[in-house]
């Protein structure tokens, strides 16, 4: 193996481990938001999204397994701790969920989905030889990330509008 190929594999391992850790935290946040959002219709939509995001996480795990890459337990722990700490932000409400929390959480989820979209685009750009993944599968995952981003955008707009009615 040439030094260039070895370096490319090391970078891909790091990249996929970073995304794996982010996917774990993002799925947890999405699940939490799905359970606690103030609007029952939004909760239902977020629950459907959560199911699909978990499927995407399994797809990422399959790519990593094909490439013989294991998750990084230290990165997972660190990012999960950060995700937990992010829930402790003061929101001006002591005993109930703030309407602003709905908006902020949907913004964070939209950013996470954009990261997931970029992951699938990057793997597409690397090609099937580097990722051992069917290009059609990566296109499907990319298209689903676009759909997730659009759906979260609509939910965010509705939650932002609801701030005026809070």
N, C-alpha and C positions, 0 to 999 in steps of 0.2 A: 504494500500500500504506500502510495507516495505521501509525502508530508502534506501536500495540498488536499488530498482526499481525506487524510486523517483529520486535518483541521476543519474541513467542511462537515464531517460527521460529528465532530465535537460541538461545532456551532449548532447543528441541527438538533443534537441531543439537548443542549441548553435551551434552545428555542422551544422545543416541544415540552420540556419539563416546566418551563415558565408558563406556557399556555395551559398545561395540565393543572398546575396550581391555581391559576386564575379561573379556570373552568370550575374547579371544585368550589372556590369561594363564590363565584358568580351564581352557580346553581343553588348554593345555600341561601344566598341573599334573595334570589328569585323565589325560592320556596317560602322563605320568611315573609316576603312582601305579598305573595299570593295568599298566605294565611291571614295577614293582618290589614290589608288595604281596607279603607273605609267603605268603598263601593262594592256591593256584592257582585255586580256584573263584571267589574274589573278583576275582582278576586277570581272569578270563574275563568276569565281569559288568561290571567296570569298562571293559573293552575294548568291550563292547556299548554301554555308556553313552557312551563317548568318541565312537563313530561317530555316535550320535544328537546329541550336543552339537555336533559339527562340522556336522551338518545344520542345527541351530538357529543356529549362527554364520552359515551361508550365508543363512538366512532373514532374519536381522538385516541382513546386507549387502545383500540385495535391497530391504528397506524403505529403507535409507539411499540406495541407488541411485535408487529411485523418487522420493525427496525431494531428489535431487541433493546429497547429503551425502557427503563423502569421509572416510575414517578420518583421525584426527589422528596423524601419525607420532611426534610428540613424546610424546603421551600413551601411545601403544603402547610406545615405548621405555622410558619411565619405569616403566610398570606391569610390563613384562617384566623389567626390572632388579630391581624389588622382588620379583617372584616368584622370581627366581634367588637373591636374597639370603635369602629365606625358607627356602631349602633348606640354608643354612649353619648353621642353629641347632644348638647342641650337644645331643646326645641320650644321652650316657653310653656310647655304643658307638663304638669307633674303626674297626673293620674290617667291621662288618655293620650291617644295618638294624635299628633298634630297634623292638620291638613297639609302643612308644608312637607311633612315626612313623605307623604304619598308622591309629591312632585320630585323631591330630591332622590328618592329611591328609584323612581322610573328614569331619571336622568342618569344615575349610576349604571343601571341595567342597560340603558341604551349605549353607553360608552363601552360596557363589557361586550355587548353584541357586536359593536364595531370592531373590537379587537378580535373577536372570533371570526368575523368576516375576513379580516386581513390575514388571519392564520390560514384559512382555506385558500385564499388568493395566493399566498406565498407558496403553499404546498403545490398548487396548480402550476405556478411559475417554475418550481424546481423540477417538475416532471415526474412521470411514473417510475423512472429508473432510480431516482433519489428517494422517493417516498414509498415505493412498493404499493401504491394505491391507484385504483382505477380512476382515470380522469373523469369519467361520468359520475362517480361517487363524489369526487371533490366538487364538481359543478353543482350537484344536488345539494351538498352541504353549504356551498356558497349561496345558492339561491334561497335556501331556507334561512340563512343568516340575514339576507336582505329582507325577507318576509318578516323575520323577528324584529328587525330594526323598524320597519314600517309600522308593525302592530304596536310596538312600544311607543313609537312616536304619536300615534293616535291616542293611546292611553294617557300619555304624558299631557297632551293638549287638553284632554277632558279633565284631568286632575288639576291642571293649571287654571282652567276656567272655573272649576269648582272652588278655587280659593276665594273668588269674589263672592261666593255664596256661603262661605264658612262663618 
